[in-house]
Amino acid sequence: MSQATPPMLRMLNVLLLPGARTRQDPDAAFEKLLAEAQRGHRPLGAKDLAAVEPLRLLLRAHAANPHLSAFGWTTVQGGIRDRLRNRTIVRDIQAKHPEVKEQPITAPVFVIGLPRTGTTFTYNLIARSPGSRGPLLWEMLNLGLPVQDPAERRRIAERTTKRLSFMDRLSPDWSQVHPLIATSEEEDFFLRDHSEMHTTSSTVPEYRRYLEGADLTDDFVLLREALQVMSFGQEPRRWILKHPANLWRIPEILRAFPDARFVWTHRAPGKALASGCSMSEVLRNMHYKPGTVDLEAIGAEWLAMLSEGVDRALTQRDQLDDGVLVDVSYSDLVEEPAKVMRGVFDSLGMAWTETDDANLAAAQDRPHHKGHKYTLERYGLDEFQVAAAFAGYRLPSVLS
């Protein structure tokens, strides 16, 4: 993994240094972000202003991190501004088109599981099946009512692609870790306020403590409302959604989507843990001052986050009715992908079609990112620690 700071990133940190002074007063910085997000839209009401207060906490936590660079501070502000803008846009559209609240969101499927457990493979096959859809990245980064003109959709997607390509100039490793493709389905993280994934680019212990006890039902209600906006007036299709930290948020998801279904992908957690640490290292190399990324701290953070999350998920699944959750074993998926995915479709009440056969063949032919290599040892971890932390987790095998 590259350690040298790319020239573009060095230049940005110099240019953005004067603006980094705003971190001395994160509350004032948050008020500015809130004002920017609401500009040109109806102001948020008291309930929504209360709901976004935890984002203020997140900004304070970033501001308190002494390792965060000028570019890092600018980027985390941008992420919070995007979340504030999403909420503002949803409320603005609901006020102008009250009927958007009636747009059906029926039996959505949440693909849950730790990173590198086959979630993306499984997610894409379900989302690309006739009658289903996942949120495309360009749609989430340009939230609004459906764009009807195909040419305009292409233009927005092209602008989004150019925006995302900037990441490759700031980190030679990012495209190997989590390539962002504007025209592809992506994680619902981009539509919601909160997730443990906010902690990947910066150590924010105060925010982590908030999440440990937080009820994120409002966050998933906001997701539902955003999906209604994105599909308003269109023929209803079944929404398929994915994000690793959704794994331990099953009760909140069900409060927002009472008829939701879940597909939990399983694999030995060591691979998932090392992959998450690697992603965090790449992001912190972009967001931190040179030489300040602590690899062992990343390992400790991710071991706690994933093991505690899986423990919560195991408890939560015990409360589910039969048929609400489908298990997928990574080893089974690799060995017999067609048989496994046909079984998943059947459990979800979906018909397997020739289109799905073609999608499966295309997914199997797609080149993998072999350049992304990671080990537990790089982050001060070993298999014994992982086994102890995940002692209550038993991998199912659906085929056996």
C-alpha positions in Angstrom: 0.0 0.0 0.0 1.4 3.4 -1.0 2.7 5.6 1.8 3.8 8.7 -0.1 1.5 11.6 -0.2 0.4 12.3 -3.8 1.4 15.8 -5.0 -2.3 16.8 -5.5 -3.1 16.0 -1.9 0.0 18.0 -0.7 -1.1 21.0 -2.7 -4.7 20.8 -1.5 -3.6 20.7 2.2 -1.6 23.9 1.6 -4.4 25.7 -0.2 -7.0 24.6 2.3 -5.0 25.4 5.4 -6.5 28.9 6.0 -10.0 27.4 6.0 -9.0 24.8 8.6 -9.2 27.6 11.3 -12.9 27.0 11.4 -12.4 23.8 13.3 -11.6 26.0 16.3 -15.4 26.6 16.5 -17.1 23.5 15.2 -20.6 24.8 16.3 -20.2 27.9 14.2 -19.0 25.7 11.3 -22.0 23.5 11.7 -24.4 26.4 11.6 -22.7 27.6 8.4 -23.1 24.1 6.8 -26.8 24.1 7.9 -27.4 27.5 6.3 -25.7 26.4 3.1 -27.8 23.2 2.9 -31.0 25.1 3.3 -30.2 27.9 0.9 -32.9 28.0 -1.8 -35.1 25.5 0.1 -37.7 25.7 2.8 -36.0 25.9 6.2 -36.1 22.8 8.3 -38.7 22.6 11.1 -38.0 22.1 14.8 -38.3 18.3 14.6 -35.7 18.1 11.8 -33.4 20.5 13.5 -33.4 18.3 16.6 -32.8 15.3 14.4 -29.6 16.7 12.8 -28.0 17.6 16.1 -26.0 14.3 16.2 -24.3 15.5 13.0 -23.1 18.5 15.1 -21.6 16.0 17.5 -19.9 14.3 14.6 -18.4 17.5 13.4 -17.2 18.4 16.9 -15.6 14.9 17.2 -13.7 15.5 13.8 -12.6 18.9 15.0 -11.1 17.4 18.1 -9.0 15.0 16.2 -5.5 16.5 16.2 -4.4 14.3 13.2 -7.0 15.6 10.8 -5.5 17.5 7.9 -6.8 20.6 6.2 -8.2 18.5 3.4 -9.6 16.0 5.9 -11.5 18.8 7.7 -12.8 20.1 4.4 -14.0 16.7 3.4 -15.8 15.8 6.6 -17.6 19.1 6.5 -18.7 18.3 2.9 -20.0 14.9 4.0 -22.1 16.5 6.7 -23.3 19.3 4.4 -24.5 16.5 2.0 -26.5 14.9 4.7 -28.1 18.1 5.7 -28.9 18.9 2.1 -30.5 15.5 1.6 -33.0 16.1 4.5 -33.7 19.6 3.2 -34.4 18.4 -0.3 -36.7 15.7 0.9 -38.7 18.1 3.0 -38.9 20.7 0.2 -40.2 18.1 -2.2 -42.7 16.8 0.3 -44.0 20.3 0.8 -44.4 20.9 -2.9 -45.7 17.4 -3.7 -47.5 16.0 -0.6 -48.5 13.0 -2.6 -44.9 11.8 -2.7 -45.5 10.5 0.8 -47.9 7.9 -0.7 -45.3 6.5 -3.1 -45.2 2.8 -2.2 -42.0 1.2 -0.9 -43.0 -2.5 -0.7 -41.0 -5.3 0.9 -37.5 -3.9 0.4 -34.6 -6.2 0.7 -31.6 -5.3 2.8 -28.5 -7.2 2.0 -26.5 -7.3 5.3 -23.2 -8.8 6.2 -19.7 -7.8 7.0 -17.4 -6.5 4.2 -15.9 -9.0 1.8 -18.6 -11.6 2.5 -20.2 -11.6 -0.9 -22.6 -8.7 -0.2 -21.9 -6.8 -3.4 -22.2 -9.9 -5.6 -25.5 -10.8 -3.9 -26.8 -7.3 -3.8 -26.1 -6.6 -7.5 -27.8 -9.8 -8.7 -30.9 -9.1 -6.7 -31.0 -5.4 -7.5 -30.5 -5.9 -11.3 -33.3 -8.5 -11.5 -36.4 -7.5 -13.5 -38.8 -5.7 -11.1 -36.1 -4.7 -8.6 -33.7 -1.8 -8.4 -31.0 -0.4 -6.2 -30.2 3.3 -5.7 -27.5 4.4 -8.3 -24.7 6.4 -7.0 -25.3 9.4 -9.2 -29.0 9.5 -8.0 -28.0 9.6 -4.4 -25.3 12.3 -4.9 -27.9 14.4 -6.8 -31.0 13.7 -4.8 -34.3 14.8 -6.3 -37.3 13.8 -8.2 -36.7 11.3 -11.1 -35.0 12.8 -14.1 -37.2 11.8 -17.1 -34.9 12.9 -19.9 -32.3 10.2 -20.7 -29.8 12.7 -22.1 -30.0 14.7 -18.8 -29.6 11.5 -16.8 -26.4 10.8 -18.8 -25.1 14.4 -18.3 -25.6 14.1 -14.5 -24.0 10.7 -14.4 -21.0 12.0 -16.4 -20.6 15.0 -14.1 -20.7 12.7 -11.1 -18.1 10.4 -12.7 -15.7 13.4 -13.1 -16.3 14.4 -9.5 -15.5 10.8 -8.3 -12.4 10.5 -10.4 -10.8 13.1 -8.2 -10.4 10.5 -5.5 -8.0 8.5 -7.7 -5.7 11.5 -7.9 -5.7 11.8 -4.2 -5.1 8.1 -3.4 -3.5 5.6 -5.8 -5.0 2.8 -3.6 -8.7 3.9 -3.4 -9.8 2.3 -6.7 -8.6 -1.0 -5.5 -10.4 -0.7 -2.1 -13.8 0.5 -3.0 -14.2 1.8 -6.6 -17.1 4.3 -6.9 -19.0 4.0 -10.2 -21.6 6.7 -10.8 -23.9 4.5 -12.8 -23.8 1.5 -10.5 -25.8 0.6 -7.4 -24.2 1.8 -4.2 -24.7 1.7 -0.5 -27.7 3.5 1.1 -25.1 5.2 3.4 -25.2 8.1 1.0 -28.8 8.8 1.7 -28.7 8.6 5.5 -27.2 10.7 8.3 -25.5 8.1 10.5 -23.3 5.1 10.3 -20.2 3.7 11.9 -18.6 4.2 8.5 -18.2 7.9 9.4 -15.4 6.6 11.7 -13.3 5.1 8.9 -11.7 8.3 7.8 -11.1 9.7 11.3 -11.1 8.6 14.9 -14.2 10.1 16.5 -14.7 8.3 19.8 -17.5 10.7 21.0 -19.5 9.9 17.9 -18.9 6.1 18.3 -20.2 6.3 21.9 -23.3 8.1 20.6 -23.9 5.4 18.0 -23.6 2.6 20.6 -26.7 3.8 22.3 -28.6 5.5 19.5 -31.9 4.5 18.1 -31.5 5.2 14.3 -35.2 4.7 13.4 -35.4 8.3 12.2 -32.4 7.7 9.9 -34.2 4.8 8.2 -37.4 6.8 8.0 -35.4 9.4 6.2 -34.1 6.7 3.9 -37.6 5.6 3.1 -38.6 9.2 2.3 -35.6 9.6 0.1 -36.5 6.5 -1.8 -40.1 7.8 -2.3 -38.6 11.0 -3.8 -36.3 9.1 -6.1 -39.1 6.8 -7.4 -42.0 9.3 -7.3 -44.5 8.8 -10.2 -42.6 5.7 -11.5 -43.9 2.2 -11.8 -43.0 0.7 -8.4 -40.1 -1.7 -8.3 -38.8 -3.5 -5.3 -35.9 -1.6 -3.6 -32.8 -3.5 -2.8 -30.4 -1.9 -0.3 -27.0 -2.6 1.2 -24.6 -1.2 3.8 -22.4 -3.2 6.2 -23.5 -1.3 9.3 -27.1 -2.1 8.6 -26.3 -5.6 9.9 -26.9 -4.5 13.5 -29.7 -2.1 12.9 -32.5 -4.7 12.1 -35.0 -3.3 14.7 -34.7 0.3 13.4 -35.0 -0.9 9.8 -38.2 -2.8 10.6 -39.7 0.2 12.3 -39.2 2.2 9.2 -39.9 -0.7 6.7 -42.2 -3.1 8.5 -42.3 -5.6 5.6 -38.5 -5.5 4.9 -36.6 -8.7 4.2 -33.0 -9.4 5.0 -30.2 -11.4 3.3 -27.3 -12.0 5.6 -24.0 -13.0 3.9 -21.5 -15.0 6.0 -17.8 -15.6 5.9 -15.0 -16.1 8.4 -14.7 -12.6 10.0 -10.9 -12.3 9.7 -11.1 -11.4 6.0 -13.8 -8.8 6.6 -11.9 -7.3 9.5 -8.6 -7.0 7.6 -10.5 -5.5 4.6 -12.2 -2.9 6.7 -8.9 -1.9 8.4 -7.4 -1.6 4.9 -10.1 0.8 3.8 -9.7 2.8 6.9 -6.0 3.1 6.3 -6.5 4.3 2.8 -9.0 6.9 3.9 -6.9 8.1 6.8 -3.9 8.5 4.6 -6.0 10.9 2.6 -7.6 12.7 5.6 -4.7 12.8 8.1 -1.5 14.7 8.4 1.5 12.7 7.0 2.9 10.1 9.3 0.1 10.2 11.9 -2.0 7.1 10.8 -1.9 4.5 13.6 -2.4 1.1 12.1 -2.8 -0.7 15.4 -5.4 1.8 16.5 -7.3 1.1 13.3 -7.2 -2.6 14.1 -8.5 -2.1 17.6 -11.3 0.1 16.4 -12.5 -2.3 13.7 -12.2 -5.4 15.9 -14.5 -3.8 18.5 -16.9 -2.3 16.0 -17.4 -5.5 13.9 -17.4 -8.0 16.8 -19.8 -5.9 18.9 -22.0 -5.3 15.8 -22.2 -9.0 15.0 -23.1 -9.8 18.6 -26.0 -7.3 18.4 -27.1 -8.7 15.1 -27.2 -12.3 16.5 -29.4 -11.1 19.3 -31.6 -9.2 17.0 -32.1 -12.0 14.5 -33.5 -14.2 17.3 -36.4 -11.9 17.6 -37.4 -12.2 13.9 -40.3 -14.1 12.5 -39.5 -17.1 10.3 -38.8 -16.2 6.7 -37.8 -12.6 7.3 -34.1 -13.3 7.0 -32.2 -15.5 4.5 -28.7 -16.7 5.2 -26.0 -17.0 2.5 -22.7 -18.7 3.0 -19.7 -17.2 1.1 -18.2 -20.6 0.6 -21.5 -21.9 -0.8 -21.8 -18.9 -3.0 -18.3 -19.5 -4.4 -18.9 -23.2 -4.9 -22.4 -23.1 -6.4 -23.5 -19.5 -7.1 -26.5 -20.4 -9.3 -27.9 -22.8 -6.8 -27.4 -20.4 -3.9 -28.9 -17.4 -5.7 -31.8 -19.3 -7.0 -32.5 -20.3 -3.4 -32.3 -16.7 -2.3 -34.7 -15.5 -5.0 -37.1 -18.3 -4.1 -37.0 -17.3 -0.4 -37.7 -13.6 -1.4 -40.6 -14.6 -3.6 -38.8 -13.6 -6.8 -38.8 -15.5 -10.0 -35.4 -16.4 -11.5 -35.3 -15.4 -15.2 -33.0 -15.6 -18.2 -32.0 -12.0 -17.3 -30.7 -13.3 -14.0 -28.8 -16.0 -15.7 -27.1 -13.4 -17.8 -26.4 -11.1 -14.8 -24.8 -14.0 -13.0 -22.6 -14.9 -15.9 -21.5 -11.3 -16.2 -20.8 -11.0 -12.5 -18.6 -14.1 -12.6 -16.7 -12.8 -15.6 -16.1 -9.4 -14.0 -12.4 -8.9 -13.1 -11.6 -8.7 -9.4 -9.4 -6.1 -7.8 -6.4 -8.3 -7.1 -4.2 -5.4 -6.2 -6.1 -4.9 -2.9 -4.1 -7.0 -0.4 -4.5 -6.9 3.3 -3.6 -8.9 6.4 -4.6 -8.8 10.0 -1.0 -8.6 11.2 -0.5 -5.2 9.5 -3.1 -3.8 12.0 -1.7 -5.6 15.1 -4.2 -8.4 15.0 -4.2 -12.2 14.7 -6.6 -15.0 14.1 -6.6 -15.9 17.9 -7.9 -12.4 18.8 -10.5 -12.5 16.0 -11.7 -16.0 17.1 -12.0 -14.8 20.7 -13.9 -11.6 19.7 -16.3 -13.5 17.5 -16.7 -16.5 19.7 -20.5 -16.5 19.5 -20.6 -16.3 15.7 -21.1 -19.6 13.9 -21.1 -19.7 10.1 -24.1 -21.3 8.5 -23.9 -23.5 5.4 -27.2 -23.5 3.5 -26.0 -26.3 1.1 -24.8 -28.7 3.7 
